Amino acid sequence: MPLPLRPTGSGKVSRDAVHHPLFARYYARASVSAETRMGMGRIRERMLAGLSGRVIEIGAGNGLNFAHYPRAVSEVVAIEPERLLRQLAVESALRSEVPVDVVPGAAEALPVKSEAFDAAVISLVLCSVRDLPRALGEVRRVLRPGGEVRFFEHGRGGGPTMRFTQRALDRTVWPVLSGGCHLTRDPVAALRDAGFELGPYRRMAMPENGPKLPMSYCVLGTAWRPATEASADGR
C-alpha cells in the first residue's frame, strides 16, 4: 500500500501539487516513444545499474524507470504530483519486478521520514520543480548519510546562440507549454550548491545524432549526501 501522507518540516503536502493535464498526456505518449527512438531505455539502465536497498524516486512521471530497477532494490517509493502521470505510474508499478509504492507529493515537501532511504533517483524533474534549492534540500533530508543520488537531467548547454534561445524560451512560452519546465537550469551546479558531493557525470546530447534542440543538453551522473552530515531536521 502507498505510504501515508505526512507533513514534514518543509510544509504540508498536497495530493495534487501539480496539475498539467494536457502536458501530462503529451509527455506520456512522447516518453514511451523516446524509450527506443531516442535510446532513453539504455539511459535508464545505466542510471539505475547497481542500486540496492530502499530508493526514493522524485517525480516518477509515468513510471518508465520502474522496469529498469535491479532486483537488489528492496523497495521504491515513487513520488509523483501530477494526477494523470501518477495513475500511469501505478499501472507501471504493477508490472515491476521490484516493490514500488507510488505516492502523491511534491519535491519541495516529500511525505517521508528523514534519513529513510539508501538512494534517490532524479530523472528529468529538476527542470520543472518550483523551488530547486528546497527540493534538493528535501532529497538530502530523506537520504541517509552517505546515501547516493542517481540523476539524468537536461538543462543549459550549447554555444552563445543556443543559450540565448534557451533564455528567451524560458522567459516566454516554454514553461507554459511544457508543464513548468525550464531550459536554463544547471543540475550539476544545483546539486553542488545543495551540499551534495559530485561523483562521475557525463554530459551528452539527446538525441545523440541529429540536430541539437534547446532541450537536448543532458547530464547523467552520481552524487552523494556527505557521510558525516547531520540530519537537516535533527532526526
C-alpha positions as a Markdown table, in Angstrom:
| # | Residue | x | y | z |
|---|---|---|---|---|
| 1 | Met | 0.0 | 0.0 | 0.0 |
| 2 | Pro | 1.2 | 3.6 | -0.6 |
| 3 | Leu | 2.9 | 5.3 | 2.3 |
| 4 | Pro | 0.6 | 7.6 | 4.3 |
| 5 | Leu | 1.0 | 11.3 | 3.6 |
| 6 | Arg | 2.6 | 13.2 | 6.5 |
| 7 | Pro | 3.7 | 16.8 | 6.9 |
| 8 | Thr | 7.4 | 17.5 | 7.0 |
| 9 | Gly | 9.4 | 20.4 | 8.2 |
| 10 | Ser | 9.1 | 21.8 | 4.7 |
| 11 | Gly | 5.3 | 22.3 | 4.9 |
| 12 | Lys | 2.1 | 20.4 | 4.1 |
| 13 | Val | 1.8 | 18.0 | 1.2 |
| 14 | Ser | -0.9 | 18.4 | -1.4 |
| 15 | Arg | -2.3 | 15.3 | -3.1 |
| 16 | Asp | -2.2 | 17.2 | -6.4 |
| 17 | Ala | 0.6 | 19.7 | -6.0 |
| 18 | Val | 1.0 | 19.9 | -9.8 |
| 19 | His | -1.8 | 20.0 | -12.4 |
| 20 | His | -0.8 | 20.0 | -16.1 |
| 21 | Pro | -3.3 | 17.5 | -17.7 |
| 22 | Leu | -2.6 | 18.5 | -21.3 |
| 23 | Phe | 1.2 | 18.3 | -20.9 |
| 24 | Ala | 0.8 | 15.1 | -19.0 |
| 25 | Arg | -1.0 | 13.4 | -21.9 |
| 26 | Tyr | 1.6 | 14.6 | -24.3 |
| 27 | Tyr | 4.5 | 13.6 | -22.1 |
| 28 | Ala | 3.0 | 10.1 | -21.5 |
| 29 | Arg | 3.0 | 9.5 | -25.3 |
| 30 | Ala | 6.3 | 11.1 | -26.1 |
| 31 | Ser | 8.3 | 9.5 | -23.3 |
| 32 | Val | 7.2 | 6.0 | -24.4 |
| 33 | Ser | 8.3 | 6.7 | -27.9 |
| 34 | Ala | 11.6 | 8.0 | -26.7 |
| 35 | Glu | 12.4 | 4.7 | -25.0 |
| 36 | Thr | 13.5 | 3.2 | -28.3 |
| 37 | Arg | 13.6 | 6.1 | -30.7 |
| 38 | Met | 16.0 | 8.3 | -28.6 |
| 39 | Gly | 17.6 | 5.5 | -26.6 |
| 40 | Met | 16.1 | 6.5 | -23.3 |
| 41 | Gly | 15.7 | 2.9 | -22.2 |
| 42 | Arg | 19.5 | 2.4 | -22.4 |
| 43 | Ile | 20.0 | 5.7 | -20.4 |
| 44 | Arg | 17.6 | 4.4 | -17.7 |
| 45 | Glu | 19.5 | 1.1 | -17.5 |
| 46 | Arg | 22.8 | 2.9 | -17.0 |
| 47 | Met | 21.4 | 5.4 | -14.4 |
| 48 | Leu | 19.9 | 2.7 | -12.2 |
| 49 | Ala | 22.6 | -0.1 | -12.5 |
| 50 | Gly | 24.0 | -1.3 | -9.2 |
| 51 | Leu | 21.4 | 0.3 | -7.0 |
| 52 | Ser | 20.3 | -1.6 | -3.9 |
| 53 | Gly | 18.2 | -1.1 | -0.7 |
| 54 | Arg | 15.4 | 1.4 | -0.3 |
| 55 | Val | 15.1 | 4.0 | -3.1 |
| 56 | Ile | 13.1 | 7.2 | -3.4 |
| 57 | Glu | 12.3 | 8.4 | -6.9 |
| 58 | Ile | 11.4 | 12.1 | -7.2 |
| 59 | Gly | 9.0 | 13.0 | -10.0 |
| 60 | Ala | 8.4 | 9.4 | -11.3 |
| 61 | Gly | 6.2 | 10.6 | -14.2 |
| 62 | Asn | 4.5 | 7.6 | -15.8 |
| 63 | Gly | 6.9 | 5.1 | -14.2 |
| 64 | Leu | 9.2 | 4.3 | -17.1 |
| 65 | Asn | 12.1 | 3.8 | -14.7 |
| 66 | Phe | 10.4 | 1.0 | -12.8 |
| 67 | Ala | 11.2 | -1.7 | -15.3 |
| 68 | His | 14.9 | -0.9 | -15.0 |
| 69 | Tyr | 15.5 | -1.2 | -11.3 |
| 70 | Pro | 17.8 | -4.1 | -10.4 |
| 71 | Arg | 16.4 | -6.8 | -8.1 |
| 72 | Ala | 18.8 | -5.8 | -5.3 |
| 73 | Val | 16.5 | -2.8 | -4.7 |
| 74 | Ser | 14.2 | -3.8 | -1.8 |
| 75 | Glu | 11.6 | -1.0 | -2.3 |
| 76 | Val | 11.0 | 2.1 | -4.4 |
| 77 | Val | 8.9 | 4.9 | -3.1 |
| 78 | Ala | 7.9 | 6.9 | -6.2 |
| 79 | Ile | 6.7 | 10.5 | -5.7 |
| 80 | Glu | 4.6 | 12.0 | -8.5 |
| 81 | Pro | 2.5 | 15.1 | -8.1 |
| 82 | Glu | 0.6 | 15.1 | -11.4 |
| 83 | Arg | -2.6 | 13.0 | -11.2 |
| 84 | Leu | -2.7 | 11.5 | -14.7 |
| 85 | Leu | 1.0 | 10.6 | -14.6 |
| 86 | Arg | 0.6 | 9.2 | -11.2 |
| 87 | Gln | -2.2 | 6.9 | -12.4 |
| 88 | Leu | 0.0 | 5.7 | -15.2 |
| 89 | Ala | 2.9 | 5.2 | -12.7 |
| 90 | Val | 0.6 | 3.0 | -10.6 |
| 91 | Glu | 0.0 | 0.8 | -13.7 |
| 92 | Ser | 3.7 | 0.6 | -14.3 |
| 93 | Ala | 4.3 | -0.3 | -10.7 |
| 94 | Leu | 2.1 | -3.3 | -11.0 |
| 95 | Arg | 4.3 | -4.7 | -13.8 |
| 96 | Ser | 7.6 | -4.0 | -11.9 |
| 97 | Glu | 9.8 | -6.8 | -10.7 |
| 98 | Val | 10.7 | -4.8 | -7.5 |
| 99 | Pro | 8.2 | -3.4 | -5.0 |
| 100 | Val | 7.1 | 0.1 | -5.9 |
| 101 | Asp | 4.8 | 2.4 | -3.9 |
| 102 | Val | 3.5 | 5.4 | -5.9 |
| 103 | Val | 2.8 | 8.3 | -3.6 |
| 104 | Pro | 1.3 | 11.8 | -4.3 |
| 105 | Gly | 3.5 | 14.6 | -3.1 |
| 106 | Ala | 5.8 | 17.5 | -4.2 |
| 107 | Ala | 9.6 | 17.5 | -4.4 |
| 108 | Glu | 9.7 | 20.6 | -2.1 |
| 109 | Ala | 7.8 | 18.7 | 0.7 |
| 110 | Leu | 8.5 | 15.0 | 0.5 |
| 111 | Pro | 6.0 | 13.0 | 2.6 |
| 112 | Val | 8.5 | 10.6 | 4.1 |
| 113 | Lys | 10.7 | 10.4 | 7.1 |
| 114 | Ser | 14.3 | 11.8 | 7.3 |
| 115 | Glu | 17.2 | 9.5 | 6.5 |
| 116 | Ala | 14.9 | 6.7 | 5.4 |
| 117 | Phe | 16.5 | 5.9 | 2.0 |
| 118 | Asp | 19.7 | 4.4 | 0.7 |
| 119 | Ala | 19.4 | 6.2 | -2.7 |
| 120 | Ala | 17.4 | 8.8 | -4.6 |
| 121 | Val | 16.7 | 8.9 | -8.3 |
| 122 | Ile | 16.1 | 12.2 | -10.0 |
| 123 | Ser | 15.2 | 11.8 | -13.7 |
| 124 | Leu | 14.1 | 14.8 | -15.9 |
| 125 | Val | 12.5 | 16.5 | -12.9 |
| 126 | Leu | 14.8 | 19.3 | -11.7 |
| 127 | Cys | 13.9 | 21.4 | -14.8 |
| 128 | Ser | 10.3 | 21.7 | -13.5 |
| 129 | Val | 10.3 | 21.9 | -9.7 |
| 130 | Arg | 9.1 | 25.2 | -8.5 |
| 131 | Asp | 11.8 | 25.7 | -5.8 |
| 132 | Leu | 15.0 | 23.9 | -6.9 |
| 133 | Pro | 17.1 | 24.5 | -3.7 |
| 134 | Arg | 14.3 | 23.5 | -1.5 |
| 135 | Ala | 13.6 | 20.3 | -3.5 |
| 136 | Leu | 17.2 | 19.3 | -3.3 |
| 137 | Gly | 17.3 | 20.1 | 0.4 |
| 138 | Glu | 14.4 | 17.6 | 0.8 |
| 139 | Val | 16.3 | 15.0 | -1.2 |
| 140 | Arg | 19.3 | 15.5 | 1.2 |
| 141 | Arg | 17.0 | 15.2 | 4.2 |
| 142 | Val | 15.5 | 11.9 | 3.3 |
| 143 | Leu | 18.7 | 10.2 | 2.3 |
| 144 | Arg | 20.8 | 8.5 | 5.0 |
| 145 | Pro | 24.3 | 10.0 | 5.4 |
| 146 | Gly | 26.4 | 8.6 | 2.6 |
| 147 | Gly | 23.2 | 8.0 | 0.6 |
| 148 | Glu | 23.5 | 8.1 | -3.2 |
| 149 | Val | 21.8 | 10.2 | -5.9 |
| 150 | Arg | 21.5 | 8.9 | -9.4 |
| 151 | Phe | 20.4 | 11.6 | -11.9 |
| 152 | Phe | 19.7 | 12.2 | -15.5 |
| 153 | Glu | 18.6 | 15.8 | -16.3 |
| 154 | His | 18.6 | 18.3 | -19.1 |
| 155 | Gly | 19.5 | 21.9 | -18.9 |
| 156 | Arg | 21.7 | 24.8 | -20.1 |
| 157 | Gly | 24.0 | 24.0 | -22.9 |
| 158 | Gly | 25.4 | 24.7 | -26.4 |
| 159 | Gly | 27.0 | 27.9 | -27.7 |
| 160 | Pro | 26.0 | 31.5 | -27.2 |
| 161 | Thr | 23.2 | 31.4 | -29.7 |
| 162 | Met | 21.6 | 28.3 | -28.2 |
| 163 | Arg | 21.9 | 29.7 | -24.7 |
| 164 | Phe | 20.3 | 32.9 | -25.8 |
| 165 | Thr | 17.4 | 30.8 | -27.3 |
| 166 | Gln | 17.0 | 28.8 | -24.1 |
| 167 | Arg | 16.8 | 32.0 | -22.0 |
| 168 | Ala | 14.3 | 33.6 | -24.4 |
| 169 | Leu | 12.1 | 30.5 | -24.3 |
| 170 | Asp | 12.3 | 30.3 | -20.5 |
| 171 | Arg | 11.0 | 33.9 | -20.3 |
| 172 | Thr | 8.1 | 33.4 | -22.6 |
| 173 | Val | 6.3 | 30.3 | -23.8 |
| 174 | Trp | 8.3 | 27.2 | -22.8 |
| 175 | Pro | 7.3 | 26.8 | -19.1 |
| 176 | Val | 3.6 | 27.4 | -20.0 |
| 177 | Leu | 3.7 | 24.8 | -22.8 |
| 178 | Ser | 5.9 | 22.2 | -21.1 |
| 179 | Gly | 4.4 | 21.7 | -17.6 |
| 180 | Gly | 6.7 | 24.3 | -15.9 |
| 181 | Cys | 9.9 | 23.0 | -17.5 |
| 182 | His | 12.9 | 25.4 | -17.7 |
| 183 | Leu | 15.7 | 25.1 | -20.2 |
| 184 | Thr | 18.5 | 27.1 | -18.5 |
| 185 | Arg | 18.9 | 25.3 | -15.2 |
| 186 | Asp | 22.3 | 23.7 | -14.4 |
| 187 | Pro | 21.6 | 20.4 | -12.5 |
| 188 | Val | 25.2 | 19.7 | -11.7 |
| 189 | Ala | 25.7 | 23.2 | -10.1 |
| 190 | Ala | 22.4 | 22.9 | -8.3 |
| 191 | Leu | 23.4 | 19.6 | -6.7 |
| 192 | Arg | 26.8 | 21.0 | -5.7 |
| 193 | Asp | 25.2 | 24.1 | -4.2 |
| 194 | Ala | 22.8 | 21.9 | -2.2 |
| 195 | Gly | 25.7 | 20.3 | -0.4 |
| 196 | Phe | 26.0 | 17.0 | -2.4 |
| 197 | Glu | 29.3 | 15.5 | -3.2 |
| 198 | Leu | 29.5 | 15.1 | -7.0 |
| 199 | Gly | 30.7 | 11.7 | -8.4 |
| 200 | Pro | 31.3 | 10.9 | -12.0 |
| 201 | Tyr | 29.0 | 12.5 | -14.5 |
| 202 | Arg | 28.8 | 12.7 | -18.3 |
| 203 | Arg | 27.3 | 15.4 | -20.4 |
| 204 | Met | 25.5 | 14.3 | -23.6 |
| 205 | Ala | 23.1 | 15.3 | -26.2 |
| 206 | Met | 19.7 | 13.7 | -26.7 |
| 207 | Pro | 19.3 | 12.5 | -29.4 |
| 208 | Glu | 23.0 | 11.8 | -29.8 |
| 209 | Asn | 22.7 | 12.1 | -33.6 |
| 210 | Gly | 20.7 | 14.8 | -35.4 |
| 211 | Pro | 20.0 | 18.5 | -34.8 |
| 212 | Lys | 20.5 | 19.9 | -31.3 |
| 213 | Leu | 17.4 | 21.4 | -29.8 |
| 214 | Pro | 17.1 | 23.6 | -26.8 |
| 215 | Met | 16.2 | 20.6 | -24.6 |
| 216 | Ser | 18.9 | 18.3 | -26.0 |
| 217 | Tyr | 21.7 | 19.1 | -23.5 |
| 218 | Cys | 21.7 | 16.4 | -20.8 |
| 219 | Val | 23.8 | 15.1 | -18.0 |
| 220 | Leu | 23.9 | 11.6 | -16.4 |
| 221 | Gly | 25.7 | 11.1 | -13.1 |
| 222 | Thr | 26.0 | 10.3 | -9.5 |
| 223 | Ala | 26.2 | 12.3 | -6.3 |
| 224 | Trp | 26.2 | 11.6 | -2.5 |
| 225 | Arg | 25.0 | 13.1 | 0.6 |
| 226 | Pro | 28.1 | 13.6 | 2.8 |
| 227 | Ala | 28.6 | 10.7 | 5.1 |
| 228 | Thr | 29.3 | 12.9 | 8.1 |
| 229 | Glu | 26.4 | 15.3 | 7.6 |
| 230 | Ala | 23.8 | 15.6 | 10.4 |
| 231 | Ser | 20.1 | 15.3 | 9.6 |
| 232 | Ala | 18.6 | 18.5 | 8.3 |
| 233 | Asp | 15.8 | 18.5 | 10.9 |
| 234 | Gly | 17.8 | 17.0 | 13.7 |
| 235 | Arg | 16.3 | 13.5 | 13.5 |
